Amino acid sequence: MKVSTLLGLLPGTALASDVLSVAFFAKEKNHLYDFISTNNEIDYGCRPVVMAADGEHKLHAIISEEQLHHFKRSLNSDVVRIETLHNLNKRQTATAPIGKGDRFKGGKVAPRGLGTRKPSEYAAFQSAGILNADEVYTAMKGLEKEYGLTLFTPPHKTFEGTSLIGGVASKAEKVKKDKQHIYFTSGIHARERGGPDNLIYFISDLLYANEHRIGLTYGNNTYSNSDVKKALAAGIVFIPMLNPDGVRHDQANSNLWRKNRNPASATPGKPRSVGVDLNRNFDFLWNFTKHFDPSTSPASTDPSSEAFYGTAPFSEPETQNMAWVYDEYPNIRWYIDLHSAAGTLLYSWGDDINQSHDPKQNLFNPEYDGKRGIVDDELYREYIDQEDWDNISYQANRTTAAMIKAGGSVFEPQQAVGLYPTSGASDDWSFSRWHKNKKVNKVYGYTLEFGYPTNFYPTSAEFIQNIIDTNSGFMEFILTADEIGLKG
Ligand SMILES: [Zn+2]
């Protein structure tokens, strides 16, 4: 039986049947690439990541019990074997709760992060739980009321008629649109719980520390008040929840919902066929069947897939809103899209291995259509200017070092292609804009994956640790950006 038909067995509204976090192991990494290519409808998380593991190679995925039986029957375990890590349904009893009600009282109360608090105060955070989708809005209103944070509403409403909310954290009293150099987003993949929280609490910390003339502490990292001022002076534009419809759906159903809620391409009776994977919808080699080697699967044309790319580049209001920010704030230079769950900081490019000697091998050159995405070959590698490569990898090393020092988790800096390509992602599209049109600012784009592999619903303790890890990372990222340069 084909895996795509098995996926239909995944229930649409609740985890009624067992959902399993598994890892596939192989001695040869090529065997895992082949596995991904022939099983491209499986849920590999944000993107398939093949990593080294004790002399073997490992690939994480989320599958149903039916799929597990299928693989146990069909896989030659001498080549690729499967191990069950945990049962996500059973584990869910231990996950951090979604907050009830509104802890910010419609915006009368401002959020305050962990960096300005003592660890003895973290327990209250844990019990209040993850921000519900409405609280993301009232938290932002609270920051506006308390500190005068500038809010904005991107122009495109979601399928369910929701407006997104964004903010600009800046040192200047009146925000100048051309003085903002940092851009952060989160919540594009709905199920990646804690993403919006990480971002909102970080901004809350900066604003609180600035007002009270104090520094910040995240685990083993401390930052001075002058670091805080420097971070705000860099000018931070942010959208904490890019995919509010998806987040609401995931929070209401706890069904590991990833995509948005656009039903235009859906098949009636197949609830998982609703929605577009927004992080395959950006205009970066979007039409992957044309641009990539046919043996690779950087996205999917199947609406039932978790990696469904939509009907056109930027077909979705959420991705249009993300892009609109670059038009409004034209001097953004550094971008992070926050995801979970892995423990990596990914930098461009994501379509093939980087090289800096042949500018003709670039994503806009039609001569190389059909050749991209095979990481082990020399037929095509993506061109990157050496200075850009040095800058972005230096930044990734510095930021991951700070996150590791914070004390909780393992983080690895990695070129986004890792060992498997992706098309249509926000980080690569951000970096590619300047390559297409030299009149726009050059942006260094990153994907920060916090947490532990395929663990999208953190426990309460992990939820707290993720805030500490990512907030250290954000702070270090901005300070390093300031050191390398905020202007193009
Ligand atoms: Zn993601």
Boltz pocket constraint, residues with backbone or C-beta under 6 A from the ligand:
constraints:
  - pocket:
      binder: B
      contacts: [[A, 45], [A, 46], [A, 189], [A, 192], [A, 338], [A, 339], [A, 340], [A, 341]]
      max_distance: 6.0
